[in-house]
Amino acid sequence: MLGSALKVSVNAKNLTQESTDFYFPTGTWCSLFGPTLGQCIPNTFGQTVTMSSKLNEYYVHMREGTVVPL
């Protein structure tokens, strides 16, 4: 987590895995960068979401309702 608004997800443990369970705190999270650009994960209540996690994939999600200057 970067503060309470940004979340970075990357699989750095097992580089041969095809997918990984990533934890998402409560809220709706929308993808800013990565293979799921523009997609949102609605209403997470402190749950894990299984996403592709190949060596070259990473995710940056922003919590809905926040403003982050880029």
C-alpha positions in Angstrom: 0.0 0.0 0.0 1.1 3.5 -0.7 -1.0 5.5 1.8 -4.6 4.6 1.9 -5.4 5.3 -1.8 -2.9 3.3 -3.9 -2.1 -0.4 -3.9 0.7 -2.0 -5.8 0.6 -5.8 -6.5 3.4 -7.9 -7.8 4.4 -11.5 -7.4 8.0 -11.4 -6.2 8.1 -14.8 -4.5 7.4 -17.5 -7.0 8.3 -16.4 -10.5 6.9 -19.6 -12.1 3.4 -19.1 -10.9 0.7 -18.2 -13.4 -1.6 -16.6 -10.8 -1.5 -15.2 -7.3 -4.0 -14.2 -4.6 -3.6 -10.5 -3.9 -5.3 -8.9 -0.8 -7.5 -5.9 -1.3 -8.7 -3.8 1.7 -12.3 -2.8 1.9 -13.5 -0.6 -1.0 -13.8 -0.5 -4.8 -10.3 -0.6 -6.5 -9.7 0.6 -10.1 -6.6 -0.3 -12.1 -4.3 2.5 -13.1 -1.5 0.5 -14.7 -0.9 -3.1 -15.8 -2.8 -5.7 -17.8 -6.2 -4.8 -16.3 -6.0 -1.0 -17.1 -9.4 0.7 -16.4 -11.1 -2.3 -14.8 -12.5 -2.1 -11.3 -12.8 -4.6 -8.6 -16.1 -3.6 -6.8 -16.9 -3.8 -3.1 -14.0 -5.7 -1.7 -14.5 -6.4 2.0 -10.9 -7.3 3.0 -10.7 -10.2 0.6 -8.2 -11.7 -1.8 -8.6 -11.6 -5.5 -6.8 -14.1 -7.8 -5.0 -12.4 -10.7 -2.5 -13.4 -13.3 1.0 -12.9 -12.0 3.6 -13.6 -14.6 7.1 -12.2 -14.3 6.4 -9.1 -16.4 3.0 -8.3 -14.9 2.3 -5.8 -12.1 -0.8 -3.9 -10.9 -1.4 -0.5 -9.5 -4.9 0.1 -8.2 -6.5 3.3 -6.8 -9.3 3.3 -4.2 -12.6 4.7 -5.6 -13.3 8.3 -4.5 -9.7 9.4 -4.0 -7.7 11.9 -5.9 -4.0 11.3 -6.6 -2.1 13.8 -8.7 0.1 12.1 -11.3 
